[in-house]
Amino acid sequence: MESEGSVQVTRSRSLYHLSKWGLKPTTNCRLPNHRCGGRFQPFWQEERRPLPSFFFPLPSLIMPTYLETPRLILREFRREDFQQLASILADPQVMKFSRTGILSSSETQEKIESFIVSYAKYGFGKLAVFLKENNELIGYCGIAVEQIDQKDEIEIRYRLSPKFWGQNLATEAASATLQYGFERFNFAYILGIVERANIASMRVLEKLGMQYTRETMFHGIKMDVYQIEYRSALSFDFHP
């Protein structure tokens, strides 16, 4: 099912293809070098290691992120998306394991503003997830910088409308997001944190190939920390 296992990513005038979810640059594709570990190195360099601090391409060099999977489109949020997202984040089922609880329309607007700030500051953030068949916004998925155990870490997050649960859509969106994060930003690893009672989210992390590493306290809540490394992500093969 090669034709159903590909993702296209457009960024900085370059086209990427994810064959069986393995992100690789097309012929003659070049992007600005990324500073990592105190020196500049190309994103395609084999050596991967944890980043002591974050250095990313200048935002002016980065075009808006666009990811495409067999059933989904992921793109950066726009301010006009807030009404569709507000109905999702006002759902008690969606926000059951959120430390903030359900959000009002104004709070959702603030959240989208924080996503936009992240795009400008880091070049990445939470992305709007749309169903291809009808262009409906069904939630968000993306990577962000979070303080975990007093350290800046890269973490993956996702929330989908309940009517789209149980269809492997969260796994599909998160898989493309992980692969994009590793190849575009050269991360050595990405974390996922989840409450143990949130079985559905925990299963998504496990299906992504992430491994449990430890417990932590996150904003006063006991959470389980999962991790996936670059090479493990490349070997992951997901089909919806």
Helices and strands as residue ranges (DSSP letters): G 2-4, E 6-11, E 14-19, E 22-25, E 34-36, E 39-41, G 59-61, E 66-68, E 72-76, G 79-81, H 82-89, H 105-122, E 126-131, E 136-148, E 151-160, G 162-164, H 169-185, E 189-194, H 199-207, E 211-218, E 221-229, H 230-234
